[in-house]
Amino acid sequence: MTALPTRLRRWLAALVLLAVLPAAALPAFADDLELPPVDEVFVLSAQATARDRIEVRWQIADKYYLYRHRTSVKADAAFTSATLALPKGKAYRDEFFGDVETYRQQLVGTLTGVPANGATTATLTVKYQGCADAGICYPPQTRTLKVLLPPPESGGEDTWAGYAGNNRPIRQLIPTGGNPGATDALPLPAEQAFTTEVIAGDGNTLLLRLTPARGYYLYRDKLSVKLEAGKGLSAALPPASKLPKAKPYRDEHFGNVAVYFDQVEIAVPVARTVADATRGTLVLDLQGCQDGGICYPPMNRRLAVSLPAGKITPAVSSESGTAVTRAAAFDDSIDPGAASDAPIATAISTDDATAVDRDTAPPTDAERTPPPQQQTHGLLVSLLLALFGGLILNLMPCVLPVLSLKALSLAQSGASRESARRHALAYTAGVMVSFAALGALALALRKAGLALGWGFQLQQPLVVALLALVVFAFGLSLSGLWYANVGIGQRGSALVQRDGVSGDFFTGVLAVVLATPCTAPFMGAALGYAFTGPTVGGMLVFLMLGLGLALPFLLIGFVPAFARLLPKPGAWMETLKQLLAFPMYATAAWLVWVLAKQRGADAAGLWMAAAIALALGAWAWTRLRSGGGHGWLVVALVALLGTGWPLLKLHQLPKAQPTGAATHSGIASVAFSEQALADLRAQGRVVFVNMTADWCVSCKANEKTVFARDGFRNALESADAVYMVGDYTDVDPAITAYLERHKAVGVPLYVVYPRSGGEGAILPVILTPGIAEAALAQAASGR
């Protein structure tokens, strides 16, 4: 076997480094998600620099910022006609508020007004809101400050400075209404703010008592439990309708939620397959806030409990209960005031318990029955499925343009076995390194609690735009507009030969990127193991997928019988090369269409401006390499730099807003939400859930061959089914949580829920009309 060239080894080292760095950085990023108390991040103080002027100052921690439009200061009657002047902030495009101004490091506002005769203090009501760079925001804050004013006979700042320095406080936090848990009190430690206890009522029931401190509340829909007590025992919270009644509450940041302000007691059923007494641990997930103040990160408590002997009962799934996704828990459409008829038991005593707070993902199941999950297999079976899945990816339309390029490069190698091996090895190295990097990134982010699925990079508009530009540039090269190398004699031949190997490597990288929108048969189960099994096994699955994708070209390079199937080099190759440019243009057009779906028509227009600049730069580069003057170098550099401005503007565009009636594949559809799904199931409706994305080629193939046909429409009508569509083209936390709960590795995901309210059925990722119609008929029959 020929040794890999030096340049190719450098490519390998660089890409492996890129694969390792994200995994090393993620734990630190995950730690930053646990927000410190708000008063430690935004340190507020106020001082009267003159009798008619008060400075209000915020000292802002690194990696945090305040919103200008969310900052205000009002004074009481002791300081009338008060006007706040704030400095100009830094312009910022905010996901929630649009174009805003923000402050970092420090903010000093000046409040000018008229002090009342004889007034010695002024009481300020200060409101503000800020966020962390990590993407988490504090709720709006309110603080009451009492500021000492200089005496009326004071001569100004010098006199006041001595007055302030006379061991008198410059400002003071004053709780409002005498409520020790109110906004203006310093937040309590989590253990004091939310007390938790558990005892065993009997061998089949645990009593869970939750006690928020006064002025604090717990989210009902962020509660979940799991029992760790050896084999044969399990526990889960009752459904929402059986929990103690929660109070409807309008959260300033998250909208309508259901919360507990007062102590609640919940009877938690314990299922057993063994009757013996035992000791165990109830693992409790919860989250709560200070009323009008700080919201605590999700907490995890481990409560020790002694279980007496009990009766053997059916198993309780830990997936059941009342927890919902983060997006659903804070959805304005949720009715948090559902009545409860749950019996409330009386506590007798509590066991010793320990509590540990940690940053963990919120509970994600809103269903009364365990959600259907995709089947996973052992490592050996998963590796075989991954190999077959990678092989079938070669037949997917999203990979066709790259296969065309590879076929041309192998044909150019002619009868030389050494050249064919070099091409095959370089291409395989590109595929394998790319799959390793993709696997390392996806598994590391999953381990850090940031769920990402197959094809996740195409949810980023900037990635889609850059990929479209790369494919467009490939097409221009095949059409002859530009060439990477124009040389003379042996030196030029050596350059072409060397860059041919690098080109093969990059072609393998491009093949992997373009393959991720496709989902081949066998891939679902293999990737399911990769994302849920051991990390080493998961990486092996990703590498086996890469081996399957590269295997046809390895066979051509190393098996003479396959190599002889290639046509002989000739003049026909130039015509074929130019013809193959058009599949590349088609791929670029598809990516721009995805981009327009994500960010609207403006994004497509900006991409076209970048593409024109790129084409000009490539053409000027070829003119320079063909013997043109240095002026062409200036043109090439200016044009290439010109591609940056449209991409920057594109990155700042907001999400495209849907228009028109809700239809999908010509069928009336309902947008996915956990609440809508729960409501429809409670009404006894059959629900066909389609999780799709515009960048998912397998999704679009199924929509064309199955959902757009009359047979599927008729099956929906016969089953009186609702067609629910989740659009995952852009990042959507609610859909991510739904995919996670069903252990799906990405889209497409098809789940059909029966009329009986039982467990839904997951359909294959590659659908046929018969499979979809049979699933609807079975769901309508209640089976």
C-alpha positions in Angstrom: 0.0 0.0 0.0 1.4 3.4 -1.0 2.2 5.7 1.9 0.0 8.8 2.3 1.7 12.0 0.9 3.0 14.6 3.4 0.3 17.2 2.6 -2.5 14.6 3.1 -1.1 13.7 6.5 -1.2 17.4 7.4 -4.8 17.5 6.3 -5.6 14.5 8.6 -3.9 16.0 11.6 -5.7 19.3 11.2 -9.1 17.7 10.9 -8.5 15.4 13.8 -7.5 18.5 15.9 -10.8 20.2 14.8 -12.7 17.1 16.0 -11.0 17.0 19.4 -11.2 20.7 20.3 -15.0 21.0 20.6 -15.2 18.0 22.9 -12.5 19.5 25.1 -14.3 22.9 25.3 -17.8 21.7 25.8 -17.6 20.8 29.5 -16.5 24.3 30.4 -19.3 25.7 28.3 -21.8 23.5 30.0 -20.6 24.7 33.4 -21.3 28.3 32.4 -24.9 27.5 31.8 -25.6 27.5 35.6 -26.2 31.1 36.2 -24.9 32.7 39.4 -27.3 34.9 41.5 -28.4 38.0 39.6 -27.0 40.4 42.2 -23.6 39.0 41.7 -23.7 39.4 37.9 -25.3 42.9 37.9 -24.1 44.7 41.0 -26.4 47.7 41.5 -25.6 50.9 43.5 -26.7 54.5 43.6 -25.1 57.7 44.9 -26.2 61.3 44.9 -23.4 63.3 43.4 -25.4 66.5 44.0 -28.7 67.3 45.6 -30.5 67.3 42.2 -28.5 64.5 40.6 -28.2 60.8 41.4 -25.9 58.3 39.7 -27.3 54.7 39.3 -24.5 52.3 38.5 -24.4 48.7 37.4 -21.1 46.7 37.5 -21.6 44.0 35.0 -19.7 40.7 35.1 -17.8 39.4 32.1 -19.9 37.5 29.5 -23.1 39.2 30.6 -25.0 42.2 29.3 -27.9 44.5 30.1 -30.6 45.7 27.7 -31.0 49.5 27.3 -34.7 49.3 26.5 -35.4 47.2 29.6 -33.7 49.6 32.0 -35.6 52.3 33.9 -35.5 54.2 37.2 -38.3 56.0 38.9 -38.1 58.1 42.1 -40.7 58.8 44.8 -42.2 62.1 45.8 -39.0 63.2 47.6 -37.3 63.5 44.1 -39.8 64.9 41.6 -39.6 65.5 37.9 -36.9 62.8 37.7 -35.4 62.1 34.2 -33.0 59.2 33.5 -30.2 59.7 31.0 -28.5 56.6 29.8 -25.4 56.4 27.5 -25.7 55.0 24.0 -25.3 51.2 24.1 -23.8 48.8 21.6 -26.1 47.9 18.7 -27.2 44.2 18.9 -29.5 42.0 16.9 -31.4 40.1 19.6 -33.4 36.9 19.0 -36.3 38.0 21.1 -36.4 41.8 20.9 -34.9 42.5 17.4 -32.6 45.5 17.1 -31.6 46.7 20.6 -28.7 48.3 22.5 -26.8 46.5 25.2 -24.3 47.4 27.9 -21.2 45.4 29.1 -18.7 45.8 31.9 -20.4 48.9 33.4 -23.5 51.1 33.0 -23.8 54.5 34.7 -27.2 56.3 34.4 -27.8 59.8 35.6 -31.1 60.7 37.2 -31.8 64.4 37.5 -34.8 65.9 39.4 -36.0 68.3 42.0 -35.6 67.3 45.6 -38.5 68.1 47.9 -37.9 70.8 50.6 -36.1 69.2 53.5 -35.8 65.8 51.9 -32.8 63.8 53.1 -33.4 60.6 51.2 -34.9 59.5 47.9 -36.4 56.1 47.2 -35.7 54.7 43.7 -37.5 51.9 41.9 -35.0 50.4 39.5 -35.9 47.9 36.8 -33.6 46.1 34.4 -33.0 42.8 32.6 -29.9 41.1 31.3 -28.6 37.9 29.8 -25.6 35.7 29.6 -23.6 35.1 26.4 -24.3 31.4 26.9 -27.9 32.2 25.7 -29.8 32.2 29.0 -31.6 35.3 30.3 -32.6 36.4 33.8 -36.2 37.5 34.3 -36.9 41.2 34.6 -35.5 42.5 37.9 -36.9 45.2 40.3 -34.9 46.7 43.1 -35.8 49.4 45.6 -32.9 51.7 46.6 -32.9 54.4 49.3 -30.3 57.1 48.5 -29.1 59.7 50.9 -29.3 63.2 49.5 -26.8 66.0 50.5 -28.2 68.4 53.0 -29.8 71.5 51.6 -27.0 73.7 52.9 -24.4 71.5 51.2 -22.0 73.3 48.9 -21.9 70.5 46.4 -20.0 67.4 45.6 -17.0 68.0 47.9 -19.3 68.5 50.9 -21.5 65.5 49.9 -18.4 63.3 49.5 -17.6 63.9 53.1 -21.1 63.3 54.1 -21.2 60.0 52.2 -17.9 58.9 53.7 -19.1 59.4 57.3 -19.7 55.6 57.6 -23.2 56.1 56.2 -24.5 53.6 53.5 -24.7 55.0 50.0 -27.5 52.7 49.1 -29.6 50.0 50.7 -31.8 47.2 49.3 -35.3 47.5 50.9 -37.7 44.5 50.6 -41.1 45.5 49.5 -44.2 44.7 51.5 -42.3 43.1 54.3 -42.1 39.9 52.2 -38.8 38.1 52.9 -39.1 36.3 49.5 -40.0 39.3 47.4 -38.0 40.6 44.5 -35.8 43.0 46.4 -34.5 40.4 48.9 -31.3 38.7 48.2 -32.1 35.2 46.8 -32.0 32.2 49.1 -29.7 29.2 48.5 -31.6 26.6 46.5 -31.8 24.2 49.4 -33.6 26.8 51.5 -35.7 28.2 48.7 -37.1 24.7 47.8 -37.3 22.1 50.6 -38.0 18.5 49.5 -38.9 15.4 51.5 -40.0 11.9 50.8 -41.3 9.0 52.9 -42.7 5.6 52.2 -46.5 5.5 52.8 -46.4 1.8 52.2 -44.5 -0.6 50.0 -46.3 0.7 46.9 -46.5 4.4 47.5 -44.1 7.2 48.2 -45.2 10.6 49.6 -43.2 13.5 48.0 -43.5 16.8 49.8 -42.3 20.0 48.1 -42.2 23.3 50.1 -41.2 26.5 48.3 -40.1 29.4 50.6 -42.4 32.4 50.9 -42.1 34.4 47.7 -40.8 31.4 45.7 -42.5 29.0 43.3 -41.9 25.7 41.6 -42.9 24.9 38.0 -45.4 22.0 38.0 -44.3 20.9 34.5 -40.6 20.7 35.4 -41.1 18.0 37.9 -40.1 14.4 37.3 -38.9 11.4 39.5 -37.0 8.2 39.1 -36.5 5.5 41.7 -33.1 3.9 42.2 -33.7 0.9 44.4 -32.3 -2.1 42.6 -33.9 -4.3 40.0 -37.6 -4.8 40.0 -38.7 -1.4 41.3 -39.7 1.8 39.4 -41.7 5.0 40.1 -43.1 7.9 38.1 -45.2 10.9 38.8 -48.9 10.6 38.1 -50.3 12.4 35.0 -50.9 16.1 35.2 -54.6 15.6 35.8 -53.8 13.7 39.0 -51.3 16.1 40.5 -52.3 18.7 43.1 -53.9 21.8 41.5 -51.3 24.3 40.4 -51.8 28.1 40.2 -52.0 29.7 36.8 -49.2 32.3 36.7 -48.1 34.8 34.1 -44.3 34.6 34.1 -42.7 37.8 32.8 -40.2 36.0 30.7 -41.9 32.6 29.8 -45.6 33.5 29.6 -48.4 31.3 31.1 -47.2 28.5 33.3 -48.5 26.4 36.2 -46.7 26.8 39.5 -46.8 25.9 43.1 -46.4 28.8 45.6 -47.4 26.7 48.6 -46.5 23.3 50.0 -47.8 20.3 48.0 -47.8 16.6 48.7 -47.7 14.1 45.8 -48.5 10.4 46.1 -46.0 8.7 43.8 -46.9 5.1 42.9 -44.2 2.4 43.0 -44.4 -0.6 40.7 -42.7 -3.8 41.8 -41.7 -7.1 40.4 -40.2 -8.1 43.7 -42.0 -7.8 47.1 -39.0 -7.6 49.5 -38.3 -4.5 51.6 -35.3 -2.4 50.4 -33.6 0.9 50.7 -33.3 3.2 47.7 -33.0 6.8 46.3 -35.7 8.9 44.7 -34.1 11.1 42.1 -36.1 14.3 41.8 -35.8 16.9 39.0 -37.3 20.3 39.6 -37.0 24.0 38.8 -38.3 27.1 40.4 -37.9 30.9 40.7 -38.0 33.8 43.1 -41.3 35.7 42.5 -40.2 38.5 40.2 -36.5 37.7 40.8 -33.9 35.1 39.9 -34.8 31.8 38.2 -32.7 28.9 39.5 -31.2 26.5 37.0 -32.8 23.0 36.8 -32.0 21.1 40.1 -31.5 17.4 40.9 -32.2 16.1 44.4 -31.4 12.6 45.6 -33.7 11.7 48.5 -32.9 8.5 50.5 -36.0 6.4 51.3 -36.7 3.1 53.1 -39.3 0.9 51.3 -41.2 -1.8 53.3 -42.3 -4.9 51.6 -45.1 -4.4 49.0 -47.3 -6.0 46.5 -46.1 -7.0 43.0 -47.6 -4.6 40.5 -47.2 -3.8 36.7 -44.1 -1.8 35.8 -44.2 2.0 35.7 -42.3 3.6 33.0 -39.9 6.3 34.0 -40.8 8.1 30.8 -44.4 8.7 32.0 -45.4 11.6 34.3 -46.0 15.2 33.8 -42.8 16.7 32.6 -42.8 18.5 29.3 -40.3 20.0 27.0 -38.8 23.4 27.9 -40.6 25.0 25.0 -43.9 23.4 25.9 -43.6 24.2 29.6 -43.3 27.9 28.9 -45.8 28.0 26.0 -48.4 30.8 26.2 -51.1 28.4 25.0 -50.8 26.0 28.0 -53.7 26.0 30.4 -52.0 25.7 33.7 -55.1 25.6 35.8 -56.3 22.0 35.3 -58.2 20.7 38.3 -56.8 17.9 40.3 -58.5 15.2 42.2 -55.3 13.6 43.5 -55.5 12.5 47.2 -53.1 14.3 49.5 -51.6 12.1 52.0 -50.3 13.1 55.4 -46.6 12.9 56.1 -45.4 11.1 59.3 -41.6 11.4 59.2 -38.8 11.9 56.8 -35.6 10.0 56.1 -32.3 11.8 55.8 -31.9 13.2 52.4 -29.2 15.0 50.5 -29.7 17.5 47.7 -27.4 18.2 44.9 -28.1 21.0 42.4 -26.7 20.6 38.9 -27.3 21.9 35.4 -29.3 19.3 33.7 -31.7 19.1 30.8 -35.4 19.6 31.7 -37.8 16.7 31.7 -39.3 16.1 28.3 -42.4 13.9 28.4 -45.9 15.2 28.3 -47.5 11.9 27.5 -49.5 9.7 29.8 -48.1 6.6 28.2 -44.4 5.9 27.4 -43.4 7.4 24.1 -42.6 5.0 21.3 -38.8 4.7 20.7 -36.7 3.6 17.8 -35.2 0.2 18.3 -31.5 -0.1 19.1 -29.3 -3.1 18.7 -26.0 -4.3 20.1 -22.6 -3.0 18.8 -21.9 -5.8 16.3 -25.3 -5.5 14.6 -25.1 -1.7 14.7 -21.7 -1.8 13.0 -23.1 -4.0 10.2 -26.2 -1.8 9.8 -23.9 1.2 9.6 -21.8 -0.4 6.9 -24.9 -1.1 4.8 -26.3 2.3 5.5 -23.1 4.0 4.3 -23.1 1.9 1.2 -26.7 2.9 0.4 -25.8 6.5 0.9 -23.9 6.3 -2.4 -27.3 5.9 -4.1 -28.9 8.9 -2.5 -29.6 11.9 -4.7 -27.9 14.3 -2.3 -24.5 12.5 -2.8 -24.9 12.1 -6.6 -22.9 15.3 -7.6 -19.9 14.2 -5.5 -20.0 10.7 -6.9 -20.0 12.2 -10.4 -16.8 14.1 -9.5 -15.2 11.0 -8.1 -16.1 8.9 -11.1 -14.4 11.5 -13.3 -11.2 11.6 -11.2 -11.0 7.8 -11.2 -11.5 7.7 -15.0 -8.7 10.2 -15.4 -6.3 7.8 -13.5 -6.5 5.4 -16.5 -4.9 2.0 -16.2 -2.4 3.0 -13.5 -3.1 0.9 -10.4 -0.9 3.2 -8.3 -2.9 6.3 -9.4 -6.2 4.5 -8.7 -5.1 3.5 -5.2 -3.9 7.0 -4.4 -7.2 8.5 -5.5 -9.2 5.9 -3.5 -7.1 6.3 -0.3 -7.2 10.0 -0.4 -11.0 10.0 -0.9 -11.4 7.4 1.9 -9.3 9.5 4.3 -11.4 12.5 3.6 -14.6 10.5 4.3 -13.3 8.8 7.5 -11.8 11.9 9.0 -15.0 13.9 8.4 -17.2 11.2 9.9 -14.8 11.0 12.9 -15.0 14.8 13.4 -18.8 14.8 12.9 -19.2 11.9 15.4 -16.9 13.5 18.0 -18.8 16.8 17.8 -22.3 15.3 17.9 -21.4 12.9 20.8 -19.6 15.6 22.8 -22.6 18.0 22.4 -25.0 15.2 23.4 -22.9 14.4 26.5 -23.0 18.1 27.4 -26.8 18.1 27.2 -27.1 19.9 23.8 -29.1 17.5 21.7 -28.2 17.5 18.0 -29.4 15.2 15.3 -28.2 13.9 12.0 -27.8 16.8 9.6 -27.8 19.4 12.4 -25.3 21.6 10.6 -27.7 22.5 7.9 -29.9 24.2 10.5 -27.4 27.0 10.5 -28.1 29.5 7.6 -24.5 30.6 7.4 -23.3 26.9 7.0 -25.9 26.4 4.2 -24.8 29.6 2.4 -21.1 28.6 2.6 -21.7 25.1 1.5 -23.8 26.4 -1.5 -20.9 28.7 -2.4 -18.4 25.8 -2.3 -20.6 23.6 -4.5 -21.2 26.6 -6.9 -17.4 27.2 -7.1 -16.9 23.5 -8.0 -19.4 23.9 -10.8 -17.6 26.9 -12.2 -14.4 25.0 -12.2 -15.9 22.1 -14.0 -17.4 24.6 -16.6 -13.9 25.9 -17.2 -14.3 29.4 -15.7 -11.4 28.9 -13.3 -8.7 26.3 -12.6 -6.9 25.7 -9.3 -3.5 25.2 -11.1 -2.2 26.5 -14.5 1.4 25.4 -14.9 3.9 24.5 -17.6 6.1 21.4 -18.0 7.1 19.1 -15.2 6.5 21.6 -12.4 2.9 22.1 -13.6 2.4 18.4 -13.8 3.7 17.9 -10.3 1.4 20.5 -9.0 -1.6 18.9 -10.6 -0.6 15.5 -9.3 -0.1 16.8 -5.8 -3.3 18.8 -5.6 -5.2 15.9 -7.2 -4.6 14.0 -4.0 -5.7 16.9 -1.9 -8.7 17.4 -4.1 -9.7 13.8 -3.6 -9.4 14.3 0.2 -11.6 17.4 0.0 -14.1 15.6 -2.2 -14.5 13.0 0.5 -15.1 15.8 3.1 -17.7 17.3 0.7 -19.4 13.9 0.2 -19.9 13.6 4.0 -21.4 17.1 4.4 -23.8 16.5 1.5 -24.7 13.0 2.7 -26.0 14.2 6.1 -29.4 15.5 4.8 -30.1 11.9 3.6 -31.1 9.0 5.8 -30.6 5.6 4.3 -32.2 2.4 5.5 -30.3 0.7 8.4 -28.9 4.1 9.5 -31.6 4.8 12.0 -30.8 1.8 14.2 -27.1 2.2 13.8 -27.1 5.9 14.7 -29.5 5.1 17.6 -26.8 3.0 19.1 -24.2 5.7 18.4 -26.1 8.3 20.3 -27.3 6.2 23.2 -24.5 3.6 23.7 -20.9 3.9 24.9 -18.9 6.7 23.4 -16.3 4.3 21.9 -19.0 2.2 20.3 -20.6 5.4 19.0 -17.4 6.5 17.3 -17.0 3.1 15.7 -20.5 3.3 14.3 -19.7 6.7 12.7 -16.4 5.3 11.3 -18.2 2.3 9.9 -20.7 4.6 8.1 -17.7 6.4 6.5 -16.2 3.0 5.5 -19.5 2.1 3.8 -19.7 5.4 1.9 -16.1 5.0 0.7 -16.1 1.3 0.1 -17.1 1.3 -3.7 -14.1 3.5 -4.5 -11.8 1.4 -2.3 -12.8 -1.6 -4.3 -12.2 0.2 -7.6 -8.8 1.3 -6.4 -7.6 -2.0 -5.0 -9.4 -4.8 -6.9 -8.3 -4.9 -10.6 -11.5 -6.6 -11.7 -13.5 -3.5 -10.6 -10.9 -1.1 -11.9 -11.2 -2.6 -15.4 -14.9 -1.6 -15.4 -13.8 2.1 -15.7 -13.7 3.5 -19.2 -10.4 4.4 -20.8 -9.2 8.1 -20.7 -9.9 10.1 -23.8 -11.2 13.4 -25.2 -14.7 12.4 -24.0 -13.6 13.3 -20.4 -13.6 17.1 -21.1 -17.2 16.9 -22.3 -18.2 14.8 -19.3 -16.5 17.2 -16.9 -18.4 20.1 -18.3 -21.6 18.1 -18.1 -21.1 17.2 -14.5 -21.1 20.9 -13.6 -24.8 21.0 -13.9 -25.6 18.6 -11.0 -23.3 20.8 -8.9 -25.4 23.9 -9.9 -28.6 21.9 -9.1 -27.2 21.2 -5.6 -26.3 24.8 -5.1 -29.8 25.8 -6.2 -31.3 23.4 -3.7 -29.2 24.7 -0.9 -30.2 28.3 -1.7 -33.8 27.2 -1.7 -33.2 25.8 1.9 -31.6 29.1 2.8 -34.7 31.0 1.5 -36.9 28.8 3.7 -34.8 29.6 6.7 -34.3 33.4 6.3 -36.6 34.5 3.4 -36.0 36.0 0.0 -33.5 38.5 1.3 -31.2 35.7 2.2 -31.4 34.3 -1.4 -30.6 37.7 -2.8 -27.6 38.2 -0.5 -26.3 34.7 -1.4 -26.5 35.6 -5.1 -24.5 38.8 -4.5 -21.8 36.7 -2.7 -21.9 34.1 -5.6 -21.3 36.8 -8.2 -18.4 38.2 -6.2 -17.0 34.7 -5.8 -17.3 34.0 -9.6 -15.5 37.3 -10.3 -12.7 36.4 -7.9 -12.3 32.9 -9.4 -12.2 34.3 -13.0 -9.6 37.0 -12.1 -7.5 34.3 -10.4 -7.4 32.2 -13.5 -6.5 35.3 -15.6 -3.6 36.0 -13.2 -2.3 32.4 -13.4 -2.5 32.4 -17.2 0.0 35.2 -17.3 -2.0 38.3 -16.6 -0.7 41.4 -14.8 -0.8 41.9 -11.0 -3.9 44.0 -11.4 -5.8 40.7 -11.7 -4.6 39.8 -8.2 -6.1 42.9 -6.8 -9.4 42.2 -8.6 -9.4 38.6 -7.3 -8.7 39.7 -3.7 -11.2 42.5 -3.7 -13.9 40.2 -5.2 -13.2 37.4 -2.6 -13.3 39.9 0.2 -16.6 41.2 -1.3 -18.2 37.8 -0.6 -17.9 38.5 3.2 -20.3 41.5 3.4 -23.4 39.6 2.0 -22.7 36.7 4.3 -22.4 38.9 7.3 -25.8 40.6 6.5 -27.3 37.2 5.8 -26.2 35.9 9.2 -28.0 38.9 10.9 -31.4 38.2 9.2 -34.3 37.1 11.4 -36.1 33.8 10.9 -38.5 33.7 8.0 -42.2 34.0 9.1 -44.6 31.5 7.7 -47.3 32.9 5.4 -50.6 31.5 4.1 -52.7 28.6 5.3 -51.2 25.7 7.1 -50.7 23.1 4.4 -48.1 20.5 3.8 -47.8 18.4 0.7 -51.1 19.8 -0.3 -52.8 18.5 2.9 -54.3 20.7 5.6 -51.9 20.3 8.6 -51.5 21.4 12.2 -48.1 22.8 13.4 -46.5 20.6 16.0 -46.6 21.5 19.6 -46.6 19.2 22.7 -49.8 20.9 24.0 -51.7 20.5 20.6 -50.6 16.8 20.5 -51.8 16.2 24.0 -55.1 17.9 23.4 -55.8 15.9 20.2 -55.0 12.7 21.9 -57.3 13.5 24.8 -60.1 14.0 22.2 -59.5 10.5 20.9 -58.1 11.6 17.5 -55.7 9.7 15.4 -52.6 11.8 14.9 -49.9 11.3 12.2 -46.8 13.3 13.3 -44.3 14.1 10.5 -41.0 15.6 11.7 -39.4 17.0 8.6 -37.0 19.7 7.3 -36.4 21.4 4.0 -32.8 20.3 3.9 -33.7 16.6 4.5 -33.6 14.9 1.1 -35.1 11.7 2.5 -38.0 13.8 3.9 -38.7 15.4 0.6 -38.6 12.1 -1.2 -41.2 10.6 1.2 -43.4 13.7 0.8 -43.3 13.4 -3.0 -43.9 9.6 -3.2 -46.2 9.1 -0.2 -47.8 12.2 1.3 -48.6 14.1 -1.9 -50.6 11.2 -3.3 -54.4 10.7 -3.1 -54.1 7.4 -1.3 -52.5 9.1 1.8 -55.2 11.8 1.8 -57.9 9.2 1.6 -56.3 7.2 4.4 -56.2 10.3 6.6 -59.9 11.0 5.9 -60.9 7.4 6.6 -59.1 7.4 9.9 -60.4 10.9 10.8 -56.8 11.6 11.5 -55.0 14.9 12.1 -51.8 15.5 10.0 -49.3 17.2 12.4 -46.1 18.6 10.9 -43.0 19.7 12.8 -40.6 21.8 10.7 -37.0 21.2 11.8 -35.5 23.3 9.0 -34.3 25.8 11.6 -33.4 25.1 15.3 -36.5 24.3 17.3 -36.0 23.2 21.0 -39.4 21.6 21.2 -38.8 19.4 18.2 -35.3 18.6 19.5 -36.8 17.4 22.8 -39.5 15.3 20.9 -36.8 13.6 18.8 -34.7 13.0 21.9 -37.7 11.5 23.8 -38.2 9.0 20.9 -34.5 8.3 20.6 -34.5 9.5 17.0 -31.2 10.6 15.6 -32.7 13.2 13.4 -35.4 13.7 10.8 -37.4 12.3 9.2 -39.4 10.8 12.1 -43.0 9.6 11.6 -45.1 8.6 14.6 -48.8 7.5 14.3 -50.8 7.7 17.5 -53.9 5.5 17.8 -57.5 6.5 18.7 -57.3 4.4 21.8 -54.7 6.6 23.4 -52.1 3.9 23.5 -48.5 4.0 22.5 -47.8 5.4 19.1 -46.1 3.5 16.2 -42.8 4.7 14.7 -42.7 4.2 10.9 -39.5 3.5 8.9 -37.5 6.5 7.6 -38.0 5.4 4.0 -41.7 5.2 3.6 -44.0 3.5 1.0 -47.7 4.4 0.5 -48.7 0.9 1.8 -46.8 1.4 5.1 -48.3 4.8 5.8 -51.9 3.8 4.9 -51.7 0.6 6.9 -50.4 2.5 10.0 -53.4 4.9 9.7 -55.9 2.1 9.4 -54.5 0.3 12.4 -54.5 3.5 14.5 -58.1 4.1 13.6 -59.1 0.6 14.7 -57.8 1.4 18.1 -55.1 -1.3 18.0 
